[in-house]
Structures are given as structure tokens and as C-alpha cells.
Amino acid sequence: MSQIQGIPNNSRKQSFSLALQPQAAWMAILGLLLITTLCLVAGLGKVLNIIFPAGSFAVGLFLYLRYPILYVGFTWWVFFLTPFIRRVADNRSGFTDPSPMLLAPPLVAMIAIITFYRHLPKAHEQGSLPFVISAMGVFYGFLVGLINGLPVPAIVSLMAWVSPILFGFHLFVNWRDYPSYRDNIQRTFLWCVLVTASYGIYQYLVAPEWDRFWLIETKLYTSMGKPEPLGLRVWSTMNSPLHFATVMIPGTILLFISQGVLRFPGLALGILSLLLTLVRTVWGGWMVSLVALLGFLKGIVQMRLIAVLLVLAILVVPLSTVEPFSQIIQSRVTSLSNVKDDQSAKDRTELYGRTLNLALSEVIGKGNGTLQPIDSGIIELLLTLGWMGAIPYIGGLLLIFYSLFQPSKSNSDPFASAARAIVIGFLPMLAGSNVIVGISGMVFWGFLGLGLAANKYHQHQYVVRLKGV
């Protein structure tokens, strides 16, 4: 795989900065981008509803078969940008709900089912069996959903639940190419933060027409803010403040361990936009990830991170304490210490009081596609899958975490430490949101797969060095 992107390893970094290589892959990607742009300009949103998912799937399959490293980056960007493309298209051509365009991200991620099929017979031997066990729990929920509900909602829900598991599985079983995947993902999330965080701040200040139109049509004023400048809760190019905020966790955590001149601007933009989401659950998860990262890193790398944090405080704190940012951020921060008067906390307490016992007593489960989103990942998991599906799902996760935190030769790899820190930050968020499905699930399961891949790759390298091969 030394030339998997058509570029020799010793020149890949330099070539990437000079030209888009390999040419065939980028022709496919840019072709999809050109068609999408033309449809948006021409007001052909209804046509794009079909062309974009089909084109994304076709490009994703081509990259998967020919340029697997680029497939991973392309998949992330489809998740990052599809909701934005949908909003612009709807603004010009009329609101469509449900939008077929939103099928593009899970369809591209589901291409990894080819990897799942190929490696399933040797899952136990290569250590990927926990992913299979968790996927079996989701498939059980899908079968129950087919019986209790309608086929289309059950299939759409299945894709949201299982595509992150398949993607994490894909990243893990390709552990031999871990350095290439690591570099690609670091680069992907660097530009994700720069692009989406910048747009998120612009969105808050300006409230673009397509974002206002979408908010008015969906009537999500309670959770998304007012359709006016300085009134929105930032969701950037994604579908909700929660989704955008969860993407900013890996985006900023990876920037803490990165090098280069774009690190500090990226961190300043990323953290400010994360604050503007006003999603306190994710703020807490981000803090947990950051503390975990500090604990995982050792020696000079840890000291460098502390220095970065000090510089970042100098950059971000002044921005968050001046208008037009200070009032909205400070009022949300103040609510953390005033739980009695916080409506969101009251609603969540009421939710747990009303549904926790029901969820704990749910043996069979309601099935995929039968429930509306619930502000608790734990309750939604139990209600959807029941204990029959939740036991294998959670059991697979526990086995993965057990392997992930075993003593490993990857402890000196900052990226591996960051991957472990990111997934730890997601665990407390499950009490407030379902962050194991959709784009949040892609982050969670994707970095689980990357963390395991790092462990296996470094262990293999250690054995090779011992043998003197």
C-alpha cells in the first residue's frame, strides 16, 4: 500500500501541497462537486435530491475500490457538508422533508460493508469480533422494527445505527496502513475545523438565508434558536448544534497534538464555534476528552500541550468575553450552576423519571425506526434494541474498550492517545444525547476503530523490530 494514493510515501506530503493527486480520484470528486454546484445555481434542487446521493455513492465506491485512503476522507466530508447542500437546494427549489439527499452520508459509509463481508470469516482471529457482536445487536433491532413498524423507517434507522460500526470495523481491519489513515484523518479534521467553524461563526453573525429558511420550515426554534442574526445556536454545515459540536471534539483534540501554522487559528475558531453551539453536554464531553488527553500524554508532549492550552486561553477567552459573543455564551455557562431554574435540565430530569423504568423493563425492544429521537442515548438504546439487542451491542463495546485500554506500544503515539481521549469524552454524553448513531456515531465508532488499529500496528512493529526483520 506504499503508493495507495498514487504517490510514493517519501513525496506524498510535498505532492499534496502542489497538486491534487491521484488525478483520477480527484476528477471523480471534483466532477461530483461541479454537478452539485450547477444544480444549486440552476435551482434544480429536486433533481439534486436524487443525483447527489447516487453520485456520492458512485464516487465513494470508486474510491473504496481504487483509492481506499481517499475513500475515508471523502466519507467524512460527505457527512460534514450534505446537510448544508440540502439547505441551499431547498432554499432555491422548495422544502423537501424527508430529504433523499440526507441518505448520501450513510450510503457512502455503508460501502464499508464490503470490508465487513470480506473479513467476517476471520473476525475472531484478527480481533474484530466485538464489532460483529455490536452489529448483531443492531440487526436484531432492525428485524424487530420491520415487524413493529414500516420497512422504510426501519431501513433508514438501521443505516444510521450500523454504518458507524461498519466504518469503525473498516478502519480497524486495515491496521497495516494505520500511518496513512492517521495522516489522512488528521488532515481531514484540520480542514473540517477551519471550514465548518469559520462558517459556524459566520452563521451566528449573519444568519444566511438558507439557514433561516430551513429553521422556519422545520420549526425547531426551541432547540436551534431564532432565525435571525445573533439568535441562532450554531450548527454550521451540519444538521444540529449537537452534531456540529460532536465533530468539533475530534477536530480540536487532534489540533492539540498537531504541528503547523494553522493549528492555533484552527483551535481558536473551533473552540469559539463549539461554545456558540450552546450544547453543554458536549462542552462537558470535550472537557473530559481534554483531561484524558493530558493524562495519556507523557513527558515533553504533555508539556507542549499545556503550553498550547495557555496560548489558546489568550486567544479564545478575550473573544468569548466581548460582544457579540459574550452575552449568549456567559448566560449558558451561568446556567450550569443554576440547575433549579434551567428548563433543559428540568425536561431531562422529567424524561428520566417518566421513561427510565420503562426502558429498563424493555426486553424485546421497539425496534429501529419506531421511535422519535430521545434526549438520552441510554434510554433510546434500551427502548430501541431492548435487552435482547442491547446486551450484544453493549457487550461488543465493552470488549472493544477492554482491548483499547490494554497496555500497548502505542502509548508513545500522540494520535493513538487522542483517539482514546475522544471516545472517552463521548461516554458521559450518552446520558444527555444519542451520540452513537449518525455523524456522532461515526466519530465515536471511527475513533474506536482507529485506536484499536494503532494498538495492533505498534504491537506488530515492536515484534518486527525484536525479530530484526
C-alpha positions as CSV (number, residue, x, y, z in Angstrom):
1,M,0.0,0.0,0.0
2,S,3.1,2.3,-0.2
3,Q,1.6,4.0,-3.2
4,I,-2.1,3.6,-2.4
5,Q,-2.9,7.2,-3.4
6,G,-0.7,7.1,-6.4
7,I,2.1,9.0,-4.5
8,P,5.3,7.5,-3.1
9,N,5.5,7.8,0.7
10,N,8.6,9.9,0.6
11,S,7.0,12.6,-1.6
12,R,3.3,12.3,-0.7
13,K,3.3,15.3,1.6
14,Q,5.1,17.6,-0.9
15,S,2.9,16.4,-3.8
16,F,-0.3,17.0,-1.9
17,S,0.6,20.6,-1.4
18,L,1.3,21.1,-5.1
19,A,-1.4,19.2,-6.9
20,L,-4.5,17.1,-6.3
21,Q,-3.3,13.5,-6.7
22,P,-4.1,10.9,-7.8
23,Q,-5.7,12.6,-10.7
24,A,-8.5,10.0,-11.4
25,A,-9.7,10.2,-7.8
26,W,-9.9,14.0,-7.7
27,M,-11.6,14.1,-11.1
28,A,-14.4,12.0,-9.7
29,I,-14.7,14.1,-6.6
30,L,-14.5,17.4,-8.4
31,G,-16.9,16.1,-11.0
32,L,-19.5,15.5,-8.3
33,L,-18.8,18.9,-6.8
34,L,-19.3,20.6,-10.2
35,I,-22.6,18.8,-10.9
36,T,-23.8,19.7,-7.4
37,T,-22.8,23.4,-7.8
38,L,-24.5,23.6,-11.3
39,C,-27.7,22.1,-9.9
40,L,-27.7,24.6,-7.0
41,V,-27.1,27.6,-9.2
42,A,-29.8,26.4,-11.7
43,G,-32.3,25.8,-8.9
44,L,-32.5,22.1,-9.7
45,G,-32.8,21.1,-6.0
46,K,-35.4,18.4,-6.7
47,V,-33.1,16.8,-9.3
48,L,-30.2,17.1,-6.9
49,N,-32.2,15.2,-4.3
50,I,-31.6,12.1,-6.5
51,I,-28.3,12.9,-8.2
52,F,-26.3,13.8,-5.1
53,P,-26.9,10.5,-3.1
54,A,-26.4,8.4,-6.2
55,G,-23.3,10.4,-7.3
56,S,-21.8,10.3,-3.8
57,F,-22.3,6.6,-3.6
58,A,-20.7,6.1,-7.0
59,V,-17.7,8.2,-6.2
60,G,-17.4,6.6,-2.8
61,L,-17.4,3.1,-4.3
62,F,-14.8,4.1,-6.9
63,L,-12.6,5.5,-4.2
64,Y,-13.1,2.5,-2.0
65,L,-12.0,0.1,-4.7
66,R,-9.2,2.2,-6.1
67,Y,-8.0,4.7,-3.5
68,P,-9.1,3.4,-0.1
69,I,-7.3,6.2,1.9
70,L,-9.2,8.9,0.0
71,Y,-12.4,6.9,0.5
72,V,-12.1,7.6,4.2
73,G,-11.6,11.3,3.8
74,F,-14.4,11.6,1.2
75,T,-16.8,9.8,3.6
76,W,-16.1,12.3,6.4
77,W,-16.7,15.3,4.0
78,V,-20.0,13.9,2.8
79,F,-21.1,13.8,6.4
80,F,-19.8,17.3,7.0
81,L,-21.4,19.0,4.0
82,T,-24.5,17.2,2.9
83,P,-26.9,19.0,5.3
84,F,-25.6,22.3,4.1
85,I,-26.1,21.3,0.4
86,R,-29.6,20.2,1.3
87,R,-30.5,23.5,2.8
88,V,-29.2,25.6,-0.1
89,A,-31.1,23.3,-2.5
90,D,-34.3,23.5,-0.5
91,N,-34.0,27.3,-0.3
92,R,-33.9,27.6,-4.1
93,S,-36.3,24.8,-5.0
94,G,-38.7,24.3,-2.1
95,F,-38.5,22.5,1.2
96,T,-38.4,18.7,1.0
97,D,-38.9,16.6,4.1
98,P,-37.8,13.9,4.4
99,S,-35.0,14.8,2.1
100,P,-33.5,12.0,0.0
101,M,-30.3,14.0,-0.1
102,L,-29.6,13.1,3.6
103,L,-29.2,9.4,2.6
104,A,-25.9,10.3,0.9
105,P,-23.7,10.1,4.1
106,P,-24.9,6.7,5.4
107,L,-24.9,5.3,1.9
108,V,-21.2,6.2,1.4
109,A,-20.4,4.8,4.9
110,M,-22.3,1.6,4.2
111,I,-19.8,0.8,1.4
112,A,-17.6,-0.4,4.2
113,I,-20.0,-3.4,4.4
114,I,-17.8,-4.9,1.7
115,T,-14.9,-4.9,4.2
116,F,-17.2,-6.4,6.8
117,Y,-18.2,-9.2,4.4
118,R,-14.6,-9.9,3.3
119,H,-13.3,-10.1,6.9
120,L,-16.2,-11.7,8.7
121,P,-14.9,-15.3,8.4
122,K,-11.7,-14.3,10.2
123,A,-13.2,-11.8,12.7
124,H,-12.2,-13.8,15.8
125,E,-8.7,-14.4,14.5
126,Q,-8.0,-10.7,13.8
127,G,-9.7,-9.3,16.9
128,S,-12.7,-7.6,15.1
129,L,-15.3,-9.9,16.6
130,P,-16.6,-7.2,19.1
131,F,-17.7,-5.0,16.1
132,V,-19.6,-8.0,14.7
133,I,-21.3,-8.6,18.1
134,S,-22.4,-5.0,18.3
135,A,-23.6,-5.1,14.7
136,M,-25.7,-8.2,15.5
137,G,-27.5,-6.2,18.3
138,V,-28.4,-3.5,15.7
139,F,-29.5,-6.1,13.2
140,Y,-31.8,-7.6,15.8
141,G,-33.3,-4.1,16.4
142,F,-33.9,-3.8,12.6
143,L,-35.8,-7.1,12.5
144,V,-38.0,-6.0,15.4
145,G,-38.5,-2.7,13.6
146,L,-39.7,-4.4,10.5
147,I,-42.2,-6.4,12.5
148,N,-43.5,-3.4,14.6
149,G,-43.1,-0.6,12.1
150,L,-42.7,0.2,8.4
151,P,-39.8,-1.0,6.2
152,V,-38.5,2.4,5.1
153,P,-38.1,4.0,8.5
154,A,-36.6,0.7,9.8
155,I,-34.0,0.7,6.9
156,V,-33.1,4.4,7.4
157,S,-32.7,3.9,11.1
158,L,-30.6,0.7,10.5
159,M,-28.3,2.7,8.3
160,A,-27.9,5.4,11.0
161,W,-27.1,2.8,13.6
162,V,-24.9,0.3,11.7
163,S,-22.9,2.5,9.3
164,P,-20.7,3.9,12.1
165,I,-20.0,0.3,13.3
166,L,-19.1,-0.8,9.7
167,F,-16.8,2.3,9.3
168,G,-15.0,1.6,12.6
169,F,-14.6,-2.0,11.6
170,H,-13.2,-0.9,8.2
171,L,-10.6,1.3,9.9
172,F,-9.5,-1.4,12.3
173,V,-9.0,-4.2,9.9
174,N,-6.9,-2.0,7.7
175,W,-4.5,-1.5,10.7
176,R,-1.4,-2.3,8.5
177,D,-2.0,1.1,6.8
178,Y,-2.6,2.9,10.0
179,P,0.0,5.6,9.4
180,S,-1.7,6.5,6.1
181,Y,-5.2,6.6,7.6
182,R,-3.8,8.6,10.6
183,D,-2.3,11.3,8.3
184,N,-5.4,11.4,6.2
185,I,-7.8,11.9,9.1
186,Q,-5.6,14.5,10.8
187,R,-5.6,16.5,7.5
188,T,-9.3,16.0,7.1
189,F,-10.2,17.2,10.5
190,L,-7.8,20.2,10.3
191,W,-9.7,21.5,7.2
192,C,-13.0,20.5,8.7
193,V,-12.4,22.8,11.7
194,L,-11.1,25.6,9.5
195,V,-14.1,25.4,7.1
196,T,-17.0,24.5,9.3
197,A,-16.0,26.5,12.3
198,S,-15.5,29.6,10.2
199,Y,-18.9,29.1,8.6
200,G,-20.4,28.5,12.0
201,I,-19.2,31.9,13.3
202,Y,-20.5,33.5,10.1
203,Q,-23.8,31.7,10.5
204,Y,-24.2,33.1,14.0
205,L,-23.3,36.7,12.9
206,V,-25.3,36.8,9.7
207,A,-27.9,34.0,9.7
208,P,-27.8,33.2,6.0
209,E,-31.0,33.0,4.1
210,W,-30.9,29.2,3.5
211,D,-30.3,28.5,7.2
212,R,-33.2,30.8,8.2
213,F,-35.5,29.2,5.6
214,W,-34.7,25.7,6.9
215,L,-35.2,26.7,10.6
216,I,-38.6,28.3,9.8
217,E,-39.7,25.3,7.8
218,T,-38.7,22.8,10.5
219,K,-40.0,25.0,13.3
220,L,-37.1,23.9,15.6
221,Y,-36.9,27.2,17.4
222,T,-36.7,25.7,20.8
223,S,-33.5,23.7,20.1
224,M,-32.0,25.7,17.3
225,G,-32.6,29.4,18.3
226,K,-34.2,32.2,16.4
227,P,-33.9,32.6,12.6
228,E,-32.1,35.9,12.9
229,P,-28.5,37.2,13.3
230,L,-27.1,36.6,16.8
231,G,-30.1,34.4,17.5
232,L,-29.1,31.0,16.2
233,R,-27.4,28.2,18.1
234,V,-24.6,27.4,15.7
235,W,-24.9,24.2,13.7
236,S,-22.6,25.2,10.8
237,T,-22.8,22.9,7.8
238,M,-24.4,20.1,9.7
239,N,-28.0,19.3,10.9
240,S,-28.0,20.3,14.5
241,P,-25.8,22.1,17.1
242,L,-25.3,18.6,18.7
243,H,-23.9,17.1,15.5
244,F,-21.6,20.0,14.8
245,A,-20.4,20.2,18.4
246,T,-19.5,16.4,18.5
247,V,-17.5,16.9,15.3
248,M,-15.6,19.7,17.0
249,I,-14.4,17.4,19.7
250,P,-12.1,15.3,17.4
251,G,-11.4,18.4,15.3
252,T,-9.9,20.4,18.2
253,I,-8.4,17.4,20.1
254,L,-6.4,16.4,17.1
255,L,-5.3,20.0,16.6
256,F,-3.8,19.9,20.1
257,I,-1.4,17.3,19.0
258,S,-0.8,18.7,15.5
259,Q,2.0,20.8,14.2
260,G,2.0,23.7,11.7
261,V,0.9,27.3,11.5
262,L,-2.8,26.5,11.1
263,R,-3.1,24.8,14.5
264,F,-3.7,28.0,16.6
265,P,-6.2,29.6,14.2
266,G,-8.0,26.3,13.9
267,L,-8.2,25.8,17.7
268,A,-9.4,29.4,18.2
269,L,-12.1,29.1,15.6
270,G,-13.1,25.6,16.6
271,I,-13.5,26.3,20.3
272,L,-15.3,29.6,19.8
273,S,-17.8,27.9,17.4
274,L,-18.2,25.0,19.9
275,L,-19.1,27.5,22.6
276,L,-21.6,29.1,20.2
277,T,-23.5,25.8,19.8
278,L,-24.5,26.2,23.4
279,V,-24.6,22.4,23.8
280,R,-23.5,21.9,27.4
281,T,-23.5,18.1,27.1
282,V,-20.8,18.3,24.5
283,W,-18.9,21.0,26.4
284,G,-18.6,18.5,29.2
285,G,-17.6,15.7,26.9
286,W,-14.9,18.0,25.4
287,M,-13.5,18.7,28.8
288,V,-13.4,15.0,29.7
289,S,-11.5,14.3,26.4
290,L,-9.1,17.1,27.1
291,V,-8.3,15.9,30.6
292,A,-8.0,12.3,29.4
293,L,-5.6,13.5,26.7
294,L,-3.4,15.3,29.3
295,G,-3.3,12.1,31.3
296,F,-2.4,9.9,28.3
297,L,0.4,12.1,27.0
298,K,3.8,11.9,28.7
299,G,6.9,14.0,29.1
300,I,7.6,16.7,26.6
301,V,4.5,16.1,24.6
302,Q,2.4,16.7,27.7
303,M,4.3,19.9,28.5
304,R,3.8,21.1,24.9
305,L,0.0,20.5,25.2
306,I,-0.1,22.6,28.4
307,A,1.8,25.4,26.6
308,V,-0.8,25.2,23.7
309,L,-3.6,25.5,26.3
310,L,-2.1,28.6,27.7
311,V,-1.7,30.2,24.3
312,L,-5.2,29.2,23.4
313,A,-6.6,30.8,26.5
314,I,-5.0,34.0,25.5
315,L,-6.7,33.7,22.1
316,V,-10.2,32.5,22.9
317,V,-11.0,34.0,26.3
318,P,-11.0,37.6,25.0
319,L,-13.1,36.6,22.0
320,S,-15.7,34.9,24.2
321,T,-16.0,37.8,26.6
322,V,-16.7,40.6,24.1
323,E,-19.9,41.2,22.1
324,P,-21.5,39.8,20.1
325,F,-20.4,36.6,21.7
326,S,-20.2,37.2,25.5
327,Q,-23.8,37.5,26.5
328,I,-25.1,34.3,24.8
329,I,-22.0,32.3,26.0
330,Q,-22.0,33.6,29.5
331,S,-25.7,33.1,30.0
332,R,-25.3,29.5,29.0
333,V,-22.3,29.0,31.3
334,T,-24.1,30.5,34.2
335,S,-27.0,28.0,33.7
336,L,-24.5,25.2,34.6
337,S,-24.6,26.4,38.2
338,N,-28.3,27.2,38.3
339,V,-29.9,23.8,37.6
340,K,-33.1,24.6,39.5
341,D,-34.1,27.3,37.1
342,D,-32.8,25.6,33.9
343,Q,-35.7,24.3,31.8
344,S,-33.5,21.9,29.8
345,A,-32.3,20.2,33.0
346,K,-35.9,20.0,34.2
347,D,-37.0,18.4,30.9
348,R,-34.3,15.8,31.1
349,T,-35.0,15.0,34.7
350,E,-38.6,14.6,33.8
351,L,-37.7,12.4,30.8
352,Y,-35.7,10.0,33.0
353,G,-38.4,9.9,35.7
354,R,-41.0,9.1,33.0
355,T,-39.1,6.6,30.9
356,L,-36.2,5.0,32.7
357,N,-38.2,2.3,34.4
358,L,-39.9,1.6,31.1
359,A,-36.6,1.4,29.3
360,L,-35.1,-0.9,31.9
361,S,-38.0,-3.3,31.6
362,E,-37.9,-3.4,27.8
363,V,-36.8,-6.9,26.9
364,I,-37.7,-7.2,23.2
365,G,-37.4,-3.6,22.2
366,K,-39.5,-1.3,19.9
367,G,-37.1,-1.8,17.0
368,N,-35.3,0.6,14.6
369,G,-37.4,3.3,13.0
370,T,-40.3,3.2,15.5
371,L,-39.2,5.9,17.9
372,Q,-38.7,9.7,17.7
373,P,-35.2,10.9,18.8
374,I,-34.9,10.9,22.6
375,D,-32.6,13.2,24.7
376,S,-30.8,10.3,26.2
377,G,-28.6,7.8,24.4
378,I,-29.0,5.3,27.2
379,I,-32.8,5.3,27.1
380,E,-33.0,5.4,23.3
381,L,-30.6,2.4,23.1
382,L,-32.7,0.3,25.6
383,L,-36.0,1.2,24.1
384,T,-34.9,0.6,20.5
385,L,-33.0,-2.6,20.9
386,G,-34.4,-3.9,24.2
387,W,-32.2,-6.1,26.4
388,M,-32.1,-8.7,23.6
389,G,-30.3,-6.3,21.3
390,A,-28.6,-4.0,23.9
391,I,-26.7,-6.9,25.5
392,P,-24.7,-7.8,22.4
393,Y,-24.4,-4.1,21.4
394,I,-23.0,-3.1,24.8
395,G,-21.1,-6.3,25.2
396,G,-19.2,-5.6,21.9
397,L,-18.5,-2.1,23.1
398,L,-17.1,-3.3,26.4
399,L,-14.8,-5.8,24.7
400,I,-13.5,-3.0,22.4
401,F,-12.8,-0.7,25.4
402,Y,-11.1,-3.6,27.2
403,S,-8.8,-4.1,24.2
404,L,-8.3,-0.4,23.6
405,F,-7.0,0.3,27.1
406,Q,-4.7,-2.7,27.5
407,P,-1.0,-1.8,27.9
408,S,0.2,-1.1,24.4
409,K,3.2,0.0,22.4
410,S,1.0,2.8,21.0
411,N,1.3,4.9,24.2
412,S,4.1,7.0,22.6
413,D,1.8,7.8,19.6
414,P,0.0,11.1,20.3
415,F,-2.7,10.3,17.7
416,A,-3.5,7.0,19.4
417,S,-3.7,8.8,22.7
418,A,-6.0,11.4,21.1
419,A,-8.3,8.6,19.7
420,R,-8.6,7.1,23.2
421,A,-9.3,10.5,24.7
422,I,-12.0,11.3,22.1
423,V,-14.0,8.1,22.7
424,I,-13.8,8.6,26.5
425,G,-15.4,12.0,26.1
426,F,-18.4,10.5,24.3
427,L,-19.3,8.2,27.2
428,P,-20.8,10.8,29.6
429,M,-22.6,12.5,26.7
430,L,-24.8,9.3,26.4
431,A,-26.7,10.4,29.4
432,G,-27.9,13.5,27.5
433,S,-27.9,12.6,23.8
434,N,-27.8,9.6,21.5
435,V,-24.2,10.2,20.2
436,I,-23.7,6.6,18.9
437,V,-25.7,7.0,15.7
438,G,-25.3,9.2,12.6
439,I,-22.4,11.6,12.3
440,S,-21.8,11.5,16.1
441,G,-21.7,7.7,15.9
442,M,-19.2,8.0,13.0
443,V,-16.9,9.9,15.3
444,F,-17.3,7.5,18.2
445,W,-17.0,4.2,16.3
446,G,-14.5,5.6,13.8
447,F,-12.0,6.6,16.6
448,L,-12.7,3.3,18.4
449,G,-11.5,1.6,15.2
450,L,-8.5,3.9,14.8
451,G,-7.5,3.4,18.4
452,L,-7.5,-0.4,18.1
453,A,-5.7,-0.1,14.7
454,A,-3.0,2.0,16.4
455,N,-2.5,-0.7,19.1
456,K,-2.2,-3.5,16.7
457,Y,0.1,-1.6,14.3
458,H,2.5,-0.6,17.0
459,Q,2.5,-4.1,18.5
460,H,3.3,-5.5,15.1
461,Q,6.1,-3.0,14.6
462,Y,7.5,-3.9,18.0
463,V,7.6,-7.6,17.2
464,V,9.2,-6.9,13.8
465,R,12.0,-4.9,15.5
466,L,12.5,-7.7,18.0
467,K,13.0,-10.2,15.2
468,G,15.3,-7.9,13.4
469,V,13.2,-8.2,10.2
